[in-house]
Amino acid sequence: MNKSIVNRNYGKKQSLIILIVLSVFLFYGVATIFTLSRSFAADKVRMVEGLIEDVTPNSIKVCGAYYDITGVPLLNASDKIVARNDLKIGKKVGIFFKNNRISSVLIYEYMVE
């Protein structure tokens, strides 16, 4: 068998193996970054802010949706806990979420919108 043909085939096989190995490492690297970014995103706080449209014994309606606030701390702008009777239609509130659960409700003083 011709020696140059053998060497050329060996080079192709070696290149293919290197390409496969690099592809696998790239795939796992991207998958790891994606997984880490999703876990950090779950820890981020999000917020819904608006005027109270309705108050029920267990929930408030803000921006057209009801939010169950049972057991959730109600805070004023000074971060002091306030009574439930401060929840009145027309007051501006901020509903804070952490890991898709309501962590607190901030009740603003009356403001001109």
N, C-alpha and C positions, 0 to 999 in steps of 0.2 A: 504494500500500500504506500502511496505517496506520502512522504512525511509532512509536506506543507498542507495537505488536506486534513490530516489528523490535527495539526496545530490550530487550523482555522476552526474546526468543529469544537475543539476544547475551549477556545476563546469565546465562542457563542454560548456554550453551556455555562461557562463561568459568568458571563455578562447576564444571562438569564437568571441565574441564582442570585446574583447581587441585586438585580432589579426586584425580584420577589422579596428578598429580605428587607430592602429599603421600603417597599410598599407596605409590608407588614408593620414595620416600625412607624411609618407615617400614619397608618390607620389607627394603631393603638395610641399614638400621640394625640391625634385629633379627637379620638373617643375619650381619652382622659381629660383633655381640656374641656370638652363639651360637658362631661359629667361634673367636673369641678365648678364650672360656671353655673350650671343649673342648681347645684347645692348652695352656692353662695347667693344666687338670686332668690331662693326660697327664704333666706334670712332677711332679705330687704323688707323695709317697712313701706307699705303703700297707704294711701289715704283717700277718703271720699269726703268732700267738703261741700256744704250747701245749707239751705234753710230747712228747718224742720217743717214738714208738711202735715204730719199727723203724729199723735202720741198715743200709744196703747199701753196697757199694763207692763208688757214685756219687750216692746220694741218701739222704734221711731222710724218714720218714713222720711227719707232724704233723697232728693233727686229721683223720685219715682219708685224707689225700692225700700222695702221694710228691712230693718236690721235688728236682730235680736240682741238686746243689751243686758240680758239677765246676768248679773254677777260682774259686769264690766264697770271699772272705775269711771266715774263722771268727774271731770276736772275742769277748773276754770283756768284763765290765762296765767294765773300765778302758780299753777300746778297743785292747787289745793282741791281736795275732794269736796264736791258740792252735793246738795240734796237732789233727789230725783224730781222734786217739784220745780226745779229750775229748767226742766225740759218743757218748753212752751212752743207752740206753733209760731213760726216766724223767726225764731232765734237761729243764729248761724252756729253750726257745729262742724267739727272735724272728727271723722271716725277713722281711727288708726288701726291698721291690720298688721299682724306679724305672723308669718307662716299660715296665711289665709284664715286667721281667726282675729276677731276684734280684740285689741289689747287695751284700748281706752277711747273715751269720747271726750273731746275738748269742747266745752260750751263757751262761746264767745259772748261778750256783752253785746247789747243791741248796737247794730251798726247800720249806717246808711249804705245800701247796696247800689 
